[in-house]
Amino acid sequence: MTVDLAHLVTVRTRHPEAVAEAAARRRRRPLIADSGRLMIVAADHPARGALAVGDRPLAMANRLDLLERLCLALSRPGVDGVLATADILDDLLLLGALEDKVVMGSMNRGGLAGAAFELDDRFTGHRPEDLTRLGFDAGKLLLRIDRADPGSLTTLTSAARTIDAMAERRLPVFVEPFLSHRDPADGRVRNDLSPDAVTTSLAIASGLAGTSAYTWLKVPVTDDPDDMARVMETTTLPAVLLGGDVGPDQDTAYEKWRRALRLPTVQGLVVGRSLLYPADGDVAAAVDTAVGLLRGPVQEGTERS
């Protein structure tokens, strides 16, 4: 799809109410369709100032290019929806790209990449009331926990209250937890993907708020995918796998996802940069391959009584 940038800007300039009107008439669908699996394309990185893909530091900075990649991805068979911040979802609404799609709003973007306050991740994106007003289908929050950073407590507290508010509205919320730390060498926040760390982060996230009825988990695949079965025994909450920036070794990432998707609590994929900016540039092929992973064999453990 070719996006007419001039027309999009004209609508935003002269008819800002068009966003709400497009949201009101959007055709909605259930979160989980007949396939029983969920394939979501993620594009919430830019609002955190995270614009890099691989060795391209500003790959996601060109909004027209990003929108065209998103529209292409959303047009592929088997793609259920999108995760993004308000600016991107507003554009996609105006482009008519969200019909019959799951729309997931990104809720906390305050922990800007590289900032001293990165782990005090305030909720500066969609609020539960915004998602309700716009008729969106779910929300997503990031929960990075560094035991040495007091800002993590603020994030934990606000995350718990947001999960409560989402549950009151019967809206699913996808929680993406990590145990994190600052690298003493360069000060960057790094996520621990060891099995013990991922297990601990899932246990913490599962127990937040007054109910877990509407909570999903957004889970990284551990460094060694063989550990995922033990990690996912930590919770009965439904989960999706996150993609991250996998670099040029796309085939290895696909194999890790394929194996993890066999586990009974894993219901799908939420993947962004690796599908929108694949190393070979073929967005359609990358998305189609990821969708194909969801059509794999019956999940391990589903036959147990």
Salt bridges, closest charged atoms under 4 A:
GLU17 OE2 - HIS15 ND1 3.42
ASP44 OD2 - ARG109 NH2 3.58
ASP44 OD2 - LYS140 NZ 3.17
ASP65 OD2 - ARG69 NE 2.90
ASP80 OD1 - ARG29 NH1 2.72
ASP87 OD2 - ARG63 NH1 3.04
ASP91 OD1 - ARG12 NE 2.89
GLU99 OE1 - ARG27 NH1 3.62
ASP100 OD2 - ARG27 NE 2.95
GLU118 OE2 - ARG144 NH1 2.77
ASP120 OD1 - ARG122 NE 2.68
ASP121 OD2 - ARG48 NH2 3.15
GLU129 OE2 - ARG127 NH1 3.48
ASP130 OD1 - ARG127 NH2 2.86
ASP130 OD1 - ARG133 NH2 2.93
ASP137 OD2 - ARG26 NH2 3.23
ASP137 OD1 - ARG28 NH2 2.96
ASP164 OD2 - ARG161 NH2 2.84
GLU176 OE1 - LYS140 NZ 3.13
GLU176 OE1 - LYS218 NZ 2.85
ASP183 OD2 - ARG190 NE 2.91
ASP186 OD2 - ARG190 NH2 2.65
ASP196 OD1 - ARG230 NH1 3.53
ASP226 OD1 - ARG259 NH2 1.90
GLU255 OE2 - ARG258 NH2 2.43
ASP288 OD2 - ARG76 NH2 2.64
GLU300 OE2 - ARG262 NH1 3.82
